């Protein structure tokens, strides 16, 4: 069964450093998302992406964040200058079409020290 | 803006028993979808069940079923014959069906423990 994959599974970085989190959505899916979950809290929406552009973004998704689909398969989230409060689990999700469920990747645990 | 409320932070159930997790939501939309996701200790988000708002019939998936009360804006999850592997966080989620690429809005979750 096709699945969403994410790399790395765990990333440790120092405050102020740039990180890139990578996702490979399910191959025929058209809609892509990034969410984050701070430990012990609910899952929060960051950004949605369709047709090579951002569809919607939350207040969390400020100028430090960017997304890209550099080729036909990868979908990346970049944090330019990480802060301690960026420590969280980051989930990528994709879906085939409107009204369909979103499938989540296994997540990347980001630890900022 | 839509909101999703899960009023039970933690619940426990004996193995083989039945448990119901509550979820209410607030929206002015008429077309939307509701989901339950399971998050085991591995923290993977796994879709359990979905419900389209325009369908009156409650969704079922094996031991999992929902009680969808549209007028009351309630969407509870019933787990029958609970198994140890059902131990996880359960998140209720809402998705607007009218807009384009809309995200999921999650509740805060209910931590379910199945006891042997």
Interface residues (C-beta under 8 A of the other chain):
Chain A: X31 X33 X35 X37 X41 X42 X43 X44 X45 X48 X49 X50 X55 X56 X58 X89 X91 X93 X98 X99 X101 X102 X103 X104 X106 X107 X109
Chain B: X33 X35 X37 X42 X43 X44 X45 X46 X47 X50 X52 X91 X95 X97 X100 X101 X102 X103 X104 X105 X106 X107 X108 X109
